[in-house]
Amino acid sequence: MEAAAALGGSGLPGALIVLILLVLVLLLAAALHRSAPRETLVAPQDGPRANGHARPEEPRKAKPAARARREKQRQHSFAHRLLVAALKGHSSPVTCLDFSSNGKYLASCSEDRTVRLWSTRDLAGREHRCLRANVGLDHAELVRLSPDSRAFIVWLANAETIRVYKMTKKDDGSFTFTATSGDFPKKHKAPVINIGIAETGKFIMTASSDTTILIWSPKGEVLASINTNQMNNAYATVSPCGRFVASCGFTPDVKVWEVCFGKNGDFREVTRAFELKGHTAGVQSFSFSNDSRRMATVSKDGTWKFWDTDVEYKKQQDPYLLLTGQCAVLEPCRVALSPDSRTVAVAGGTDIVVYNTRRGEEEERFLGVHSHRIADLAFDTTGRYLVSCGDRAICVFHNTAGHRAVVEEMEAMLKKTGNKATRERLEQQISSARKALAAIYGKKH
């Protein structure tokens, strides 16, 4: 009885202890219940990652699609009142551009393993037709059209050699591209920076980043090897007239050679023609006018220069420096001289600035044209358009600076002439240039 009374006297604390124990048991059970699903989720994720089961592949499959959507959203967009068109067709960055001699085609090559030929007649239209040539098991880094526009050559990135493609028109009007049997032999020991075909069709040039320029026959035989002695080559090309090859690099000059052939068409020799001297740092790029009588250069010293190269170099006459301009772009890397030499375009990074060569004044500025560094820059054969590449799109611009230069030059000549026929011709050229400007700007200019 005493014991019972004792328990009865302390009954309330005993009940509390039992209640506390019961709560603890319930909390522990709840905790185990919550933790159980997490354990079953973690184990299947870790296990299949290691042993390659199908289940974890589901989120991996979703990643490329999500990444593609994000990339599509981030696709570079550029707009300007002088932008004629953005040619879209390549699925990877475009690395090189080239206009055909007859002005009918623009060739482009890309890391997407294709070469495309665009009709220049459609540049200002809504639809941009192109022909596609596939480069098997490789991709072209450089492309050049043949003088007759019936073939083109490419520099293959992986094979590191020249491949020739012939263009054949079929009965239904479509075209086929066929690689000729046998690529050129591999001769360069350093990466190739440019290739070219002489307008005469007599030779092909390849230049590498060391100091080597090779002159090839169209059949792939090495005719001559040139050591530029410029520490390294930054750029090299064949002149539009097909007589010269030139290079620039670490040294502050441009060296020009003449590739000589005999009367019977056989290769004779390569001789030094002339040099362009005047920059204070390495020359990054240069460009010829269509008749090769003028040249433009751009240098690490932050200037571009305009030269008269119509000289008697065989009598040791040096080219004349006509103009020096300051580059408005940082780290200028490319320069393009219009066919008539009235305008020059300089590219640096993703920007392009256009100048007149009469006074060296800035005419147009295009900023953020491409999402990546501009890879190539060129005027078409008529001088009406300027094209550039630096991502998957090819940007085509009106050359308004060229039209204004024609008006200014013809008006100056008009004041000096009294000949009726000459005046009529000049007035017609002025009228045509003004109409072109009015059509571009949509108003009288």
Steps between C-alpha positions, in 0.01 A plus 500: 500500500782733583669409176178559309450824682852595421442429127170673516664808657753520217260396217509833319880502443490139381236582241711787370798270458292251304358779285846639426627154399199456273566836328865413449402168339259678267760763404757228429252310284418819308866574448563149364198535272626827356855376449399174328396658163819701481708188535312322223544800266870549560599138451348459151661827383845408623486140387399545136752787450774252572365200311336673202134400556237679293327688782757779558525558125163674506625829653813479281285480188318812606821702539595534129149610412500755780847616395385534139204709612727725703742537208215583265382765740852641519544502121672823400277770359632800307306778332608809306336717237779415255474123555379355170471141618623241746562183301403204716551140401815382673452322833852578628725809485594621150878521462563638149331695217587543132329672206526352152681703233179542299324630811219242483587294807608540860667188640503426872638211703424394853581254775169329413683311221337690215595756239215720378476705183261794534355686203604866526195590294287403801695691765249785514199266470292328763611150407866408479560200281817300536660181377646264759805282464576247775858446612530133592660402832659844541418869487634788294674787678566700181332514158588664168304496173674432170521784243236333279271430800478134398702371794625594843779397732487453876754461775402195707531545876583140592678378186697830486505511123333648190201325343349601166126480431351524152151641449293326230160612375252215452226470236232607749686824572635398841869471583722227639835546674762235445837481674783429258699186561799559724549791741813714484801352685554617855796741501446766768649451847287769669128587487389651169356854531385562142472360150444663162458438128654731241247667270705364211440147627873430478576441867364444850649649816503365855653687796569368849549674832877442508673684212407274208305574184466224241419554132321200345400400152125436459585128496658507846870527422712741705650758263677716758542555873535852643655581838346833604759561777233678707534288818147378433228554241181674614338519156580428135304511176510506120438836331178533293705541183662161561857623468599546864500324835554703816539441872516683832588391849709589803702763315350846424489454123323317218709304251381446144636250246428450130432146379649489151404273208652468155325578172420133461321502837767308691599614848826692510572649841381704799670838535476775762285786368465768772434562868263724694695666781367754748325328788670493841370157608406171339250510214189293566333504159497667158282520191535577128270705281354315202773622261776449762606865463401587855542321832380549856677373813408483869749464783539437870615862524132601482508648150390405151685622193401551137768446232561568131661180368483593131877533478784378281638265759741345248672839498513496881215749533330474842125525566364836620323546832183695422327510838525390863186457709438422867311177573181551698483129591705329767751241385435535125543164332350523149490763226311502169550749216208554262562399136513867390722585804266781614413341836676284756344289775688406817382226737604446860333263744132502404498855359545646150582861406489631142715794383538697180846498344475858378554654843505198734176601670272253678180444300318214672536302821346157567533380860446146630438362153574139597501304824863399444811668361461591133668228293475650151412829331458576128337729244314346208639550149269796429583678826131531587516264798728425793473153657632356825490178700569417863223261602244288311362800306656697215423871529456703181519881518434781252823681408351850533848643550585387147199674348579825685863478387387471136281811533779702660767390252283547192382846614863607545584376151191669357627840613828452316377377162341689213459206266132437434524121468708475817256719690205285392679185610589649839147631552361155424731339757403760760131441430538122531685528832240738642215274392673208670532699824137611478388139457708388800386774735149521356525873444692760305858513615 
